Amino acid sequence: MPAAPLPLVIDAGDTAWLLAAAALVLLMVPGLALFYGGMVRSKSVLNMMMMTFSALGVITIVWVVVGYGLAFGDDAGGGLIGVPGRLIGLQALVSGHGGWLHVPVILFACFQGLFAVVTGALVAGSIADRARFGAWVVFIAAWTVLVYAPIAHWVFDSSHPGHAGGWLVNRLHLVDFAGGTAVEVCSGASGLALALVLGRRIGFGVDAMRPHNLTLVMLGAGLLWVGWFGFNAGSALGADQAAADVFTTTLVAGATGAGGWLAVERLRDGHATSLGAASGMVAGLVAITPSCGAVTPLGALVLGLVAGVVCAVAIGLKYRWSYDDSLDVVGVHLVGGLVGTLGIGLLASSAAPAHVSGLLYGGGATQLGRQAVGCLAVLAYAFVVSWVLGTAIDRLMGFRIDEEHEVTGIDLVLHAESAYDLHASSGTRHGALPGSFLPR
């Protein structure tokens, strides 16, 4: 009788890095809340931040109960979806059981769950200012099961002994290091579907809908950039050369993305803006997310620059095509994700950790074709299922708030709160300053 295979030895250094990386990805949630919160009008900032934070709570619960099993459970057939089975509630991963990695699998499950959280939170930006909070919570819970988990299975679930994994990564051989398709294209396509279901905001294209607090936007963007190192370099699952290479490409792309966007603004509008710098940085990071392990620092420089330029132009499409993507989830995340994922087929270098060569590095057009198929599959699936799900929720419980409430302010109507108390304090005597009365 053959001896049972020895369990993998947990590497303490790699585990420590993945713990830190997971915490950095978690930091992206408050970063995104500040980023989105500053971009909306003052009457809906709390609602926008609540939608972002609710993704953290709701998606985490769904992920632990069933989402991880659907995404990383044994394949049900065809590489389309996993079978939760013993992974329901992550019970099989407690105390080191179910190990097939050199880091605790339960830590890997948490790390991947935070990817799901960030992806769902990104979708919220497309429907800012006009969505019912309860309907949004129902949507992201169902969306995690029906949209994100299957796509994560396709893209992230690599095969290992006794485990087939998803079709895009294992059969098509799509290269997507940290989620250009599963996170960026998925969130952008889902956001576009929801924006079409809910319709345009009152005054869209007529009234000025400028960000109410650019200080929050810049602060949120900075936190996102810091968190993105955990997002990308953490996906190496080790404290090694690959993580260092990915860290470098992530840094470079964020910088050139900001530069590309600002260059467009300067040439088109005559001035460079803080919002443009923040948006361009995010665009560069979006593009490098799938390609961070496939390109050299020079390739990252090019991809970040291209993404900054292309996304700066793409955000104007919503006015031309009359869809109201409130915070440019489509223009930045969908378009930037496509730039980065397709860019692998052109700029991938065998010297990078993924060891793939793109068209411009002598690899031919095969990988470019694979990347295109992967983008189209994820885009189409996420858009169609999100549109059907959003439409069903809209008909069953109503997804959009009343017109009167939208005009009045969604914070006051839905949450009975205001982000800023601009009224003078009362209760003092003879013009004394608050706090001047001390106990005797």
N, C-alpha and C positions, 0 to 999 in steps of 0.2 A: 504494500500500500504506500503510495507516494506521500512524502511528508508535506504537511500544510505549508503554504508559502509564508515566509516571515513577514511580519508587518513592517511597513516603511518606518524608518527612524525620523522622528520629528526634528527638524533643524531649528534650533533656538533663535539663531540670527534672522533667518527668513521669517520665522513666526513673529518676531519682534517688529520687523519691517512691515509685515502685512497688518499687524495690529495698528501701527502708526498710520499706514496708508488708509485703512478703513476709517480711522478717526478724521483724517483729512477729507475723505469723501463726505463724511457726515457734516463737516464744516461747510461744505458747499451748499447745504440746505439753508442755513441762516444767511449765507452769502447771497444766494439766489433770492431769498425773501427781501433783503435790502436792495438788491439790484432791481428787481421787479417793482418793489414798493416805491422806490424813488421815481420810477418811470411813469407810473400812473398819476392821475389827478388826485389832489389831496382828499377828495371825498370818498375815495375807494382804496386808499393805501392799506388800511387794516384788513380789508377783505382780501386784497391781493396777497398779503403776507400770510393770512389765515389759510388761503388755498394752498400756498406753498408748504406751510408747516403741517397741514392736514395730510398731505401726501406722505410725510414722514411717519405719521401715526398709522394711517389706514393701510398703506402699502406694506409697511413692516409686518403688521398683523397678518395680512393676506399671504405675504411671502413665507412667513414661518409656518402657517397652517398648511398651505397647499402650493404656493407659488414656486418655491425652490424645487419641490418634487416634480412639478410640471416642466420646469426648465432643465433640471439636471438629473431627473430620475431615468431609469432604464427606458430606452426608446420603445415606443409603442409600435413602431413600424414605419419605415420610410424616412426616418429622421425628422418627423414632423412635430412630435410632442413626447414628453416623458410621462412615465406612469408614477404618480406620487408614492403609492404603496407604503413601504416602511419609512419613507421620508416625511410623511405627514407629521407636522409639529416638530420636525427635526429630532425626534426621539432616537432614531438610529445613529445619530452623530454625537450623542452625549458621551463623555468620558473616552473619547478616542475611537469609538466604534465606527465602522464604515470607512476606515482610512484608505486612501489611495493616493494621497499627496504627501509631500515632505513638510507640509504645514497642517494644523488641525483642520479637518474638512468643515467642522462647524464654523470656524473662522472664515473659511472660503465662502460658506453659505451666507454669512452676515455681510461680507464684502460685496458679494454679488447682489444681495438684497438692497444695499445702499445704491447700487447702480440703478435698480428698478425705481427707487425713491426719487432720485434725481431726474430720471427720464419722465416720470409722471408729473413731477413738479414743473418741469419745463413746459409741458402741455398747457398748464394754467395760463401762461402768458398770452396765449392766442385768443382767450375769451375774457380778458380783463374788463372790468367795469359793467358787466351785464349778466353774470351767471348766478343762479341760486346756489347757495352754499351746500344745501342738502343734496341737490341733484349732482353737484360736483363730487361730493363724497361717494355717492352711489356709483357714479361713472368711474372714478379711479379704482374703486374696489373691483368692479367687473372688468375694467380695462386691463388690470394687472394679470387677471386669469386668462382673458380671451385674446389679448393683443401682446403684451410684453412677454409673458412666460413662453409662449410658443416661439416668438422671434429670438429670445435669449437661448432657447434650446437649439434653434437653427445655427446661431452664430457663435455662441460661447461654449457649447457642450462638446468639447473635444473627446474623441474616443480614447479608451484605455482598455486593458485586458478585461474582457467580459462585458464591455459597455460600448455600444455602437455610436451614440452621440447624434448630433444634429446634421442635417443634410448639407447646409451651406459650407460649414467648416470642414467636414470630413469627406463629402462626396464632390462638391463643386470646388473645394479648396479655396474658398474665399479667404482673403487676408483682411482681418479686422482686429487689430491688437486690443483696443479698449472700447469699441462701441460706436464707430462711425455709422453703422447701419442700425444696430440694436438700440442705440441711445439717440443719436442725432437725427438720422433719417426717420426713425420710428416716431420720435416726439414731434418732428416737423410735419410729417404726414398726418398724424393724429390731430395735431393742432389745427391744420388746415381743414380737416373734416369737421371738427367742432365749430370752427369759425363760420363755416358754411351753414351748419345746422342752426346756430343761434342768430345768424344774420349780423348786419352792421350796427354799430352803436349809433344812438341818436346824435346827429350832427357830424357823423363821419364824412370827411372830405370837405366839410364846410367850416366847422368850428375848429379852433386851435386846441389840440389835445397834447400839450407839451408836458414833459416830465415835471413834476411839482418840486422835486428835491434832488438836484444833481449831486449833492454831497453824499446822499445815501447811495446813489448809483455808483459813484466812484469807489466808495467803501465796499459795497457789495462786489464790484468787479475785482477789487484786490483780493478779497477772501476767496472768490471763485478761482483766481489764478493760483493761489496757494493750494487750495483744495485739489486743483487739477493735477498736481504732481502726484498726489495719492491715487487719483483716478487712473492716470496713465502709467506711471512708474510702478504703482502697486500691482498693476496687471501682469508684471513680470513674475510675481509670486515669489520673489527672492531678492536678497540684498547682494546683487552681483553686477557684472558688467552690463548685462542687458538692461537692468534698472537704471544704471548710470547713463547709458546711451539714450534711453527713453526720457529720462529727466532732462537731458540736454536738448533734445529735439522739441520737447514741450516748451522749454524756456524760450528757445529761438522763435518758434512759430507764433507764440503769443506776442512777442515784440514786433515781428514783421507784420503781423495782422493789424496791429494798431497803426503802424506806419502806412500800410496800404490804404486803410480807411481814411486816415487823415489826409493823405495825398489827394484822394478823390474829392473830399470836402473842400480842400484848398483850391483845387482847380475848378470845381463845379460851383461852389458857393462863395469863394473868396475868403473863407476863414476855416480854421480847424477848431473843433469843439471838444469839450470834455466827454460828452455823450458819444461822439464819434471815436474817441480814444478807447473808451470802455467797450463799445460795441465791436470795434476792430480787434481788440485784444481777444474778446470772446470768439469772434469769427476765426481767428488764427488757431485758437485752442480747439475749436470744434473740428477744424480741418485736420489737425495733427492727431486727434484722438484715434482714428483708425490706422493712421500711417506712422505713428511714433516709433514703432518697432521695425518698420520696413524701409525707412529712408535715413540718409546721413544728415548731419546738421545742415549741410548745404541744401539738401532736398527740403528739409524743414523750413529753411529760410524762404525758398521759392514757394512752397505750398502756403505758408502763412501769408506771404505777400499777395499771392493770387486770391486767397480767400478773403482778405481784407478788401481788396478792390471789387471782386465779384459780389460779395455780400452787400457792400455799400451801394451798389447799383441795384441789386435784387430787391432791397426793401421797398423801392418805389413801385414795384409791380402791383402791390395791393391797391394802389390808387388807379392804375391803368386797367386792372382787371376787376376792380370793385369788390374785393373780398377784404373783410376787416380782421386782419391778423394784428391784434392790438399792440403787442410788444415785439413784433417781428420774429416770432418763432420760426416761421417759414423762411423768411429772408436770410436768417442767420444760421439756424440749426439744420433745416432741411437742405438749403443750398450749400452751406459750409460742409455738411456731412457728405454730400455728393462730391464736392470738390476734393475733399480729403480721401474718400474711398476710391474714387476713380483715379486720383493722382497716384495711387500705389501702382496702378497698371502702367504708369509712365515713368515715375521717378524712383521706384523701389530699387534698392541696391543689395546685392548679395552680401555686402560687408556688414549690413545691419542685422540685428538679432533674428529677424524673420527669415533671412537667407533666401530672398526672392528677388529676381531681377525684372525690372519693368522694361517697357519698350525702348526708352532712351538709354538704358544700360545693357542693351544687347539681349534682352529676354524675349523679344517678339511681342505679339499682340495677344497671346493666349491669356495672360493674367489680367489684362485690361478687359477682355471679354468676360472673364469670371467676375470681376468686380462690378461690371455693368449689370450682369444678371442678378447678382446679390442685391444691388441697389434697387432694381426694379421690383424684385420679389418682395422685399421688406416694405418699400413705399406703397405698393399696391395693396398688400395685405393690411398694413396698419391703417391706411386711408379708408378702405372699404369697411372693415370691421368697426373702426371708430365711428364712422358715419352711421352705420346701422345701429350701433349701441347708443350713440348720442340722440338719434332720431327716436328710438324706442323710449328712452328716458324722458325726452321732451314731450312725447305724447302721453306717457303714463303719469308724470308728475309735474311737468313743466320745467324747462331748463333755464329759461330766461326770466329775469325779474320784470315786474310791471314797468311800463313806460314812466309812470309818475315817480316810482321809486328810483329808477335809473337817473332821472333828472335831479331828484332831491339829494341823492347820495347813498350809495349802497352800504357804507359803513353804519350810518345811523339806522337805516331800515332793517338790515339783517342782523347787526351785531349790537345795536343800541350803544355804540361808542363812537368817539371821534379821535383821530390820530393826534390832533393838536388842540390843546385848550388855550385859546387865544383871549379868553376873558379875564379881566382883572380879578384878583382875589378879593373876597369880601370878608367882613367880620372884624376888622380892625377899628380902633377908635381914634379920633382926632388926627387922622392922617398918619398914624404910626405904621411903620413897616411890619409886614408879617414876621413873626418870630421875635419881636421886640418885647413881648410880654413873657417874662420868665417866672417860673413858679417861686413863691416865697418860702 
